[in-house]
Amino acid sequence: MSLFKQLAFVKQNQTFNFVDLELETIREKIVKHCAGVPLAIRAIGSLLCFKRIKSEWSRVLENITQHGHGTGIESILRLSYDHLPSHLEQCFTYCSLFPNDYEIRKHVLIKLWMAQGFIQSLNRGQSLEDVGHDYFMDLLRDLSFKRQKKMIWAI
């Protein structure tokens, strides 16, 4: 439960004392669906850190329980992938081109993303490499680069 709290509340630096009993109940149900699997807890916690309203948490729980296929863990991972911003989804999907246990340097991967046109700088002062690093770190934090494909990130 503490891993979930660290991830779900990292954006707001919130305290972990729940006053709202309904939110506490939703949290407990979501964590139960994670079945103690750290990857599932990390994925759903990272997704929920952007959701501040009780109704948003309820919708996530509903998606896990009603729209999931297979185990709760599978539906959690699918849900977190489905909520990736499109620019991160492209970068993550691109990594599926590499075989399992493939070793690639982060800067090489970022250059490949740049060559594909996946990286867009919104700030004129920020280089595409810096934006690519941000994308990489977002994926590392949010979801998918938890060595799911057993890729080795030679950072």
N, C-alpha and C positions, 0 to 999 in steps of 0.2 A: 504494500500500500504506500510506503514512503517513496519508492521510485516513481510511482504514478503522481504523487503530490508534487515531487520535485519538478517533473516535466509539465504537468498540466498547469502549474501556477508560476512557472519561471518568468513569464512575460510581465506579470503584474507585481512581482515580488510580494505576493500575498502571504498572509499568515495561513497556517494550516488548521486553524480552529474554525470548524464549520458551525455556523449559527443556524443556517437554513437546513432544517431536517429533511426537507424534500430533496434538496441538492445532495445531501449526504447519502440518502437512499439511492439516488441515481448513480452516484459515484461508486457505491458499493456494488451495485448491479453490473456496472461496466467493468470494474476490476474483476468480478467473479467470472465474466466471460473471457477474460485474459488467461484464466487457468494457471496463473503464476508464471507464465512464459514472459521473460524479460523483453523479448522483441515485440510482442503484442502490447505489453504495458508501455514500452517506449513509443511505439507507433501511435497508440490512441492518446497517450498523454501529450505528445507533441501536437497532435491534431487539436486537442481540446484547449491547449494553451492560448489559442486564438479565439476561443468561444467563451464569452463572458456572461451570457444570459442563460438562465435555467432552461428555457425552451429549446435553446440550441443543444444543450446537453441531452435533453429528452429526445430530440430528433436523432442524435447520434446513437443513443441507446436503442431507439426504435429501429434504426437501420441495421444495427448489429443483430437484434433479435428477430426481426421480421423479414429482412431482405437478404440475410446472409445465407449462403449455400455452404454446406459442410459444417465445420466446427465454428465456434465463436471466434477462434483465433484467425481462421481464414477470412471470415467476414470483416474482422478488425483490420487486417492487413490490406484487404481490398478497399475498404472504406478510406484508409489513410492514403492509399495510392490515388483513389478517385478524387481526393481533395487536394492533391498537389497542384500548385499553379502550373499553367501550361508550359512555361519555360523550363521548369524543373522536371516536368513529366517527359519532355523531349530528351533532356539530358539523361535521365534515368533509363528511359527506354533504349537509348543509344548504347548504353552499357551492356544490354543483353546480346549485342553482337559478339562480345568477347566470351571465350569458353570459360568454364569453371576453373578456378585456381590460376587464372591468368594474372600475371603481374604487370602492372602498368603504373608509370609515374604520374602523379597528379598533374603536373604541368603539361605532360604529353596529352593526357585526356582533355584538359582544358583547351589545348591547341586544336584538337580534333573537334571539340564542340564549336570552337570559333570557326573552323573551316566549314562546318555544316550550317553556320549562320544561327546557331542556337543562342548565342550570347549577344545581348543587346545592352549597351550602356545608356542609361537614362541621364547620367551626369557627365557632362562634357569633360570634366576633370578626371574622371575615373577611367583607367585603362580597361580594355576587354579582359586582360589577364586577371585584374583585380575583381571584376564582375564575375568571371569564371570561378575564381577562388570562393567568392561569396556563394555562388550556386552550389559548388562542391560541399562547402561547409553546411549549407542549408539541408542538402540531401543527407549528409552525414548525421546531422542533428535530428532531422524530422522523420526519416523513414528508412531509407532503402539501402544505404551503403553500410548496413550492419553486417557486411560480409555475407549477405544472403546468397550471392552467387559465388562466394568464397574467392572473390577477387582480392588480390593483395595490393593495397595502396602503398606504393613506395613513395612516401611523401618526402 
